[in-house]
Structure formats: structure tokens, C-alpha cells
Amino acid sequence: MTLNEMIYKRKSCRSFTGIPVDEATIENIKAFSMKPLYPEIKVHWDIVSRNQVKCICPWTTPQLITIYSEETDGWLENVGFLFQQMDLYLQSIGLGVCWLGMGRMNPKTVHKTEGMQFVIMMAFGHPKGDQLRYELKGFKRRTPEQIADQVDPGLEPARLAPSAVNSQPWYFTHEGDNIHVYCSKKGNRLDAGIALAHLYVANGETFRFFKAENSPTVLGYIYIGSVML
């Protein structure tokens, strides 16, 4: 399946076989190209073994992706934007994926990431059974009216995006051809980046992200940026 098709079928996997992913597939994963939201922000990621991390979640896997970033304006949404593309890719090749917000590197593990902060990790591996959705009603998401100032079918990919504890902290307003993107002040800006990744994947040829000079203020939300689709 294509990455765009995966938007409508993916779901977080919490049941894995425990069988390691083979080296040929690992090399393909490492070669997968992701588009950044902010090309100037330095990001480092690696595939590590389970004994190199600490995580209380029961659905860890033999291999995990650990993600680090330069800590600067836009860093969290940039990480979400990048690695939701990876999430979709991994699921498109038949693997299960789960973002692990509570995971950390094992302090005893030597890992050189000078000038960068650990952000998050992703468990990935062979799922037990079929982990895809086949009906949109399987997504427990807010309605189109709840995520934007007007109903816009073009925002459906963002509406279906995953988020921490399914918080769905994004909100969109329209101004001509521009769509302004916001994140709840209590939400995780990484999740806003994940929603933006779905908009990019669904509109790869026309997607453009930018900062508007005078974006509208939305009570309870932080302005993230604006897009043209």
C-alpha cells in the first residue's frame, strides 16, 4: 500500500510476535527518505536493541527507533512530521508500530548525540495478526466540526492522525487558500507535527508549510504554522 492509503488504515500496534525484523528490511528502513518540516533543525535517529532502552510499556519490541533533535523553535513538530512518515512507511511494509512516550535510553548505554535532546522512541516489529483498519468508523476521533472553523474534507487526513492518549490537540482555521494550524496549549506539539505529516502525505505535490505574519488568535491554542494544500 502507498503511504497515503495507510492514513486510512493504520493503527497503533500493541501486540507483537517478538520475532526480530531481518537485516535486509532494517537496511530498507534506514534508507527510507523523510521530508522535514524544518530542514535546518538537526535530527538524529537510530535503530537500537531492546536492552539499550528503558520502557515500562509491555509492548516493546526487539528493535526500536530512538529519536533525538536539536532543541530549538519548531523541534517537536518537526520530529512528529518526520517520523509519522516513518510510521506510515513501516505499516505499509507490513510491520506494526507504536510511539512510546514513556521510553528512555538506558543510562548505561553509550550513545553519542552531542547537542541534541532525546525526544521519543518508536517500537516496531511483526504484529500478531492483522493490525490494519478496514472501516473509518474504527477511528475514534473528533468530528470535522470540532477540529476546524469550517468543515473541510481536505483536513480528513489530519483528523485521522494518531496522538498521545488520543488527545487530538490540533485545530485549523481558514483564510482564503491558507489553513492556519494550532495546537492546544495543554497538548504536545509533536502531535501537531504528526497531523501535518498526514496533510503532507495526502498532498505531496502541492503541500507548502510557512509562518503567516498575522495569523488569527484562537483561545486556548498556540499557532504552529500555516499550510497550502
C-alpha positions in Angstrom: 0.0 0.0 0.0 1.1 3.6 -0.5 1.7 5.9 2.4 -1.4 7.9 1.5 -3.5 4.7 1.7 -2.1 3.9 5.1 -3.5 7.1 6.6 -7.0 5.5 6.3 -5.9 2.0 7.5 -3.1 2.4 10.1 -3.5 2.0 13.8 -1.1 1.8 16.7 0.1 -1.8 17.3 0.3 -3.1 20.9 0.7 -6.8 20.1 3.9 -8.1 18.6 5.3 -11.5 17.9 8.7 -10.7 19.4 10.5 -12.0 16.2 13.3 -9.6 15.2 13.0 -7.8 11.9 15.5 -9.2 9.4 18.6 -7.2 8.4 17.5 -6.6 4.8 14.4 -4.9 6.0 16.3 -2.9 8.6 18.6 -1.6 5.8 15.5 -0.6 3.8 14.1 1.2 6.8 17.4 3.1 7.3 17.3 4.1 3.6 13.7 5.5 3.8 13.7 9.2 3.0 11.6 11.6 5.2 10.9 15.2 4.4 11.5 17.6 7.3 9.1 20.4 8.3 12.2 22.5 9.2 15.2 21.4 7.2 17.6 23.5 9.3 16.8 21.6 12.5 19.3 18.8 13.2 17.8 15.4 14.0 19.4 12.1 14.7 17.7 8.7 14.8 18.9 5.2 15.2 17.6 1.6 15.4 18.6 0.1 18.7 18.1 -3.2 20.5 15.7 -3.6 23.4 18.4 -3.8 26.0 19.6 -0.3 25.1 16.4 1.3 26.3 14.2 1.5 29.4 10.4 1.4 29.0 7.6 0.3 31.3 5.3 -0.3 28.3 4.6 -4.0 27.8 4.5 -3.7 24.0 8.2 -3.1 23.4 9.9 -5.0 20.6 13.4 -6.5 19.9 14.3 -3.3 17.9 13.2 0.3 18.4 13.8 3.6 16.8 15.2 6.3 19.1 14.9 9.9 18.1 17.0 12.9 19.1 16.8 16.5 18.0 18.4 19.9 18.4 16.2 21.8 20.8 15.0 24.9 19.1 11.8 26.6 17.8 9.7 24.0 16.0 11.7 21.0 17.0 8.8 18.9 18.4 6.5 19.4 15.4 9.5 18.7 13.2 10.0 15.3 14.9 6.4 14.5 14.7 6.3 15.5 11.0 9.3 13.4 10.1 8.6 10.2 12.0 4.9 9.9 11.2 6.1 9.5 7.7 8.2 6.6 9.1 5.2 5.3 10.9 3.2 5.1 7.7 6.1 3.5 5.8 6.7 0.8 8.4 3.0 -0.1 8.3 3.0 0.0 4.5 5.6 -2.9 4.5 3.5 -5.0 6.9 5.1 -4.0 10.3 3.4 -2.8 13.4 4.3 0.5 15.0 3.7 2.2 18.3 5.0 5.6 19.6 6.4 5.1 23.1 6.2 8.4 25.0 7.4 6.8 28.2 10.5 5.2 26.8 14.1 6.4 27.5 17.6 5.3 26.7 19.2 3.1 29.2 21.7 5.3 31.2 24.3 2.6 30.9 24.1 2.7 27.1 26.8 4.8 25.3 25.0 6.9 22.6 26.7 9.9 21.1 24.2 12.7 20.4 26.1 15.9 21.2 24.0 19.0 21.3 20.7 17.0 20.9 17.9 16.1 23.3 16.2 12.7 23.4 12.6 13.2 22.1 10.8 9.9 21.8 11.1 6.3 20.6 9.0 4.0 18.4 8.5 0.3 18.8 8.3 -1.6 15.5 8.1 -5.2 14.6 6.0 -8.1 13.3 2.4 -7.7 14.5 0.3 -10.5 15.9 -2.5 -10.9 13.4 -3.8 -8.2 11.1 -3.2 -4.7 12.6 -4.9 -2.6 9.9 -8.3 -0.9 10.0 -10.8 -1.5 7.2 -13.5 0.9 8.1 -13.3 4.6 9.1 -15.6 4.0 12.0 -12.8 2.2 13.6 -11.1 5.6 14.2 -12.2 7.2 17.5 -11.7 10.8 16.5 -13.2 14.2 17.0 -15.7 15.3 14.3 -14.7 17.6 11.4 -16.7 20.4 13.1 -14.6 20.0 16.3 -11.2 20.3 14.7 -11.7 23.4 12.4 -13.6 26.6 12.0 -15.4 25.0 9.0 -16.0 21.5 7.6 -13.2 20.8 5.2 -12.8 17.4 3.5 -9.2 18.3 2.9 -8.5 18.0 6.6 -9.7 14.4 6.9 -6.1 13.0 6.8 -5.2 15.3 9.8 -8.3 14.3 11.6 -7.3 10.6 11.4 -3.8 11.2 12.7 -2.7 9.5 15.9 -1.8 11.5 19.1 -0.7 10.8 22.7 -3.6 9.2 24.6 -5.7 10.2 21.6 -5.8 13.8 22.7 -6.1 15.2 19.2 -4.7 18.6 20.2 -4.9 20.2 16.7 -7.2 22.9 15.4 -7.4 24.6 12.0 -8.7 27.9 10.7 -9.2 29.1 7.1 -8.2 32.3 5.4 -8.5 32.2 1.7 -6.3 29.4 0.4 -4.3 29.4 3.7 -5.0 26.9 6.5 -3.6 28.0 9.9 -2.6 25.2 12.2 -2.8 25.3 16.0 -2.0 23.1 19.0 -3.8 23.1 22.3 -1.7 24.9 25.0 -2.1 21.7 27.0 -1.2 19.5 24.1 2.0 18.1 22.6 3.4 20.0 19.7 4.8 16.7 18.4 1.2 15.6 17.8 0.6 18.7 15.7 3.6 17.7 13.5 2.0 14.2 13.1 -1.2 15.8 11.8 0.8 17.9 9.4 2.6 14.8 8.2 -0.7 13.3 7.1 -1.6 16.5 5.2 1.8 16.4 3.5 1.5 12.7 2.5 -2.0 13.3 1.2 -1.0 16.4 -0.8 2.7 15.7 -1.6 2.8 17.7 -4.8 1.1 20.9 -3.5 1.8 20.9 0.2 3.5 24.1 1.5 4.2 25.0 5.1 5.0 28.5 6.2 4.7 31.0 9.0 2.0 33.6 8.5 2.7 37.2 9.7 -0.8 37.8 11.1 -2.4 34.5 11.9 -5.8 34.7 13.8 -5.7 34.1 17.6 -7.5 31.0 18.8 -8.3 30.9 22.5 -6.5 28.1 24.3 -4.3 27.3 21.3 -0.8 28.0 20.1 -0.1 28.9 16.5 2.1 26.3 14.8 2.2 27.4 11.2 0.2 27.6 8.1 -0.2 25.4 5.0 -1.4 25.5 1.5 -2.7 22.1 0.1 
